[in-house]
Amino acid sequence: MQRVAATLDELGWDVEARETAARGDATALAREAVARGLDAVLVAGGDGTVNETIQGLVGSDVALGALPLGTMNVWVRELGLSLDPVEAVRQLATGEVRRIDLGRANGRYFLLMAGLGLDAEAVLAVDGTHKRRFGPVAIIVAGLFVGLSKSGSRLRVRIDGHSSERRAALVTIGNTRLWAGTVQITNRASASDGLLDVCFFPGRTWLARVRHFALVMIRRHEDDPEVTYLRAREIQISARPTLPLQVDGESHGTTPARIGIVPGALRVLVGHKAPPALVDAPVEPLHLVRATL
């Protein structure tokens, strides 16, 4: 962290370091940064800490920056930043600011994605030790094992006012594209189009679930006639039996779930070149002097 702070100092930033000690601290610090009128909050942590931080930044002019000091670092990977924190902070500090959409699932904002079913089961199954040691591989392997034993649920779905019934073992709702930091399920998502990308995997048999998993890995899942890919502003889902819900890789209860888009809700620091999911997001002035790290 000293090298990160020194790099920011060299670039003319006035930065103060703050530490979190318990769940919720990042949200409180973000709200404090908004109240003080700071220019940015730089999160030196993982996607869970990033998610906590955005809860306090929604609707403000304080920009979010993230450094790769977590296990998965999905948001950092989404942006195409270096996994070296010093190089990543240099890219952010000399990059640009873009305003993007956020999703909201049962009252909690998300930057990346929300998921119902197998991926949320995998999040519950992987403890902190395995997640830190094996990273994205732990989630993918856990998802595969869970997928062999879970056959999915019957869903009642309401999408932008239109109701239907269907079956699904996994529902992925993406604001951006990367899932578990390595694969793309909502591979056409844009964080600036005012829509969420939604993918339903019915998974009626274990063989179908294995096929879906393999197709996701090679980015051909949309070719499967059983898989449904669509875009929506709001989706409401109830399930029997209930499905667990994950938000940005953290457990967040179960169905029923109400998930919607919040357009233009967050300013984010990106590098010199925006990734595909943010390429159409509006560029805003980069006048950053005071920040908290």
N, C-alpha and C positions, 0 to 999 in steps of 0.2 A: 504493500500500500504506500510505503514511503516513495517508491519509484514512480507510482502513479501520481501522487501529489506533486512530486518534483517536476514531472512532465507538464502538468497543468500550470504550475507556477511559471515554467519557462515560456508557456504559451500565453501568459498574461491573465490567467484566471485567478480570481480571489475565491479560494475554496476552504471550507471548514469540514473536518471529519467528524462524523457522528456514528455511534455504534448502536446496534439493536441487541437487546438482551432477551426478548420474549416475543411470542406471536402478537402481532398488532402494533409493535413498535414502529415498523416501517411506514404504516399508514399514518400514525401520529406524527412522525417526522415529516412526511410529505405534506400533511395539512399545515404544519408549522412553517414549512418552506413557502407555501402558498400565502399564508397570513403575513409573512415577512416580505413578500414580493421578490423572492429570489428568482433567478433566471432558469435554473436547472437543478434537478436532483439526479445524481449519478449513483446507481445501485451497484455496489460491489458484492454480488451474491448470485443466487440461482433464480430460476423462473418463479419459484414460490415467493421469494422476496420481491421480485419485480411485480408480481400480481398484487401483493400487499400494498406496494407503493402506489400503483395506479388507482387504488381505491381512494387515496387522498388527493390525487392530482386531477381527477375527472372534471372537465369543464373549466379548468384554469389555464393560464398562459405559461405555467412552469413546465419546462420540457423534461422529458424522461430520457436518461441515458443508462445503458446497462453494460457492465464489465463482466467478462467470463470467469467468475470465481465460484460458480455453482457446479452441480453434477451434470446436468443436461445442457444448460445454456442454449435452449431452443431459440429464444428471441435473438441472441447474438448470432447464432448460426443462420437464422432467417435473414438477418441483415447482411450476412456475408462478411462479418467483421473478423479480425484476427482473434485467435484463441489465446494470444499473449496479451494480458491485461494492459501492459504499457503501450503496446502498439495499438490495441483497440481504443484506448482513451485518446491517443493521438488522432486516430481516424475520426472519432466522434467530435473532438474539440475543433477540428479543422474541416468538418463536414457541413451538413446542412440540417435544417429543421423542417419536418413535414408534419402536417396535421392529419390524423388518421381516425378511423372509426374504432369503436370498441363493441364487443358483445356484452350482453348481460344475461346471466342465468340465475333464476331464482334470487334476484336482487344483488348478485355479485358480478362485478365487471370482469371481463377477460380480454386479454390482449391477443392470445393465440387461438385457442379452441376450447370447446366444451365437448364432452363425450358421455354417452350413455351406454351401459352394457359392458362389453368385454374389456375395453381399455380402462374403464373405471374400476372394474374388478381387479385388473392387473395392478393398478395404482395401490389398491388396498392390500394386495398380496405381497408387494415388494417392500421390505422394510428399509430403513435409512441406510443400514450398513451395506446391503447388496446394491442399493441404488448408487451410493457413493463409489463403490468398488467397480461396478460393471457399467454404470451409466445407462445410455439408451438401450444397450443389449439386454439389461435386466428387465426392462418394461416389455420389450418385444418378446423375449422368451416367456415371461409370465403371461403375456397376452395369448401366446400360442397354446400354452398348457391350459389356461382357463377356457380357451376356445374349444378344446377337445371335449370338455365336460359340460359346457353350458349350451343349451339349445335355443335360447332367446325367449322373448316375451311377445304376447299379443299387445299391440299398441292402438290407442286411439290418438289420432294426430289431427291437429288443426293448424294449417299453414296459410297465413295471410287470409284468414277468414273461411277457408275451405276445409271441410272435415273429411276424414277417411279412416279406414282401419287397415292395419298391415301388421306384419310380423318382423321383428328385428332382433339380432343378437348384438349388434353394434350400430350406434348412430353417432356420427361425427359431425359437429357443427363448427366450421372453421371461419375465423376472421382473417387468418393468414394460411400458409400452405404446409409448413413442416409439422409432422407428427412424430413425437419421440426424438426429434432432432435429426432423423435420418431418412424418413420416407414422407411422401406427400399423398395424403388422402383427398383433401380438398385442394386439388392441384391447380384449380383455376381461380382460387380466391383472390380478391383484392380488398385491401384494408381501407379503400376510399370510395367504394361504389354504393354505399348505403345498403348493402345486402350481406347476408351470411350464406356461405356455401354449406349445403347439407347432404350427407351421404348415408344412405340406409343399406345395411348388409343383413339380409334375412337369416342366413346361417341355419337353414332348416335341418341339415345333417352335419355330422362332423367332417365328412368329405367336402361338403360345400364350404364349410368354414376354413378348411385348409386351402381350398382353391382360392377363396377370396383373399386370404392372407398372402398367398403366393403372387396373385395378381397385383395386390397393393405394392409388394416389394419391387415388381418390375413396372409399376405405373401403368397397368393395363386393366385395372378394376372396372373402369367405366365401360369396357367392352363386354362385361358379363351382363346378360339380360336380366339377371336377378337383382343386380345392384341398381339403386335409384340415386341419381345425382341431380340436385336442384338448388335453386337460390330462393331465399325468402327474407322478409323483413322481421317476421315473428313466427315462431313455431311453439305450439303447446303440445306436450306429450304426457299421456298417462299410460301405465303399463300394468299388465297382470301376468306373472308376478312382477313386482316392482323392480326397476333397474337402478343401480347406483349411478351417481352423477360425478364426473370430475370436471374441474375448471382449471385450465392452465396446468394440468398435471397434479392437482391437489383434490382430494375428496371433498365433495360438497353436497352430502345428503343423497336423496333418491328422488325418483319420480313421485308425484307429478312434477313436471318441469315446464317453466315458461322462459323461453330464450328469445331475445330480440337484439336488434342492432341499435347502437347509439351513434349516429353520424357525427364525425368531426369532434369527438370527445376528448382527444389527447394530442398534445404536441410531443414529438419524439425526435431525438437526435439520431441521425443516420450518417453513414460515411459519405464519401464523395459520389458514390453511385448507388442509387436506390435499387433494392432488389425487385423482382417482378411483382411481388404482392403489394409494393408501395410505390411503384413507378408512376402511378397516376395521382398520388396524394399531393395536395397543394404544398408548394414550397413556401416557407415563411422566413422572415428576416432572422439572421443569426446574430443577435446582439447579446452575447452571453459574457457576463463579467463575474457575477456572484453565484456560487453554487454550493450545495452541500454534497458530501461524498460519504 
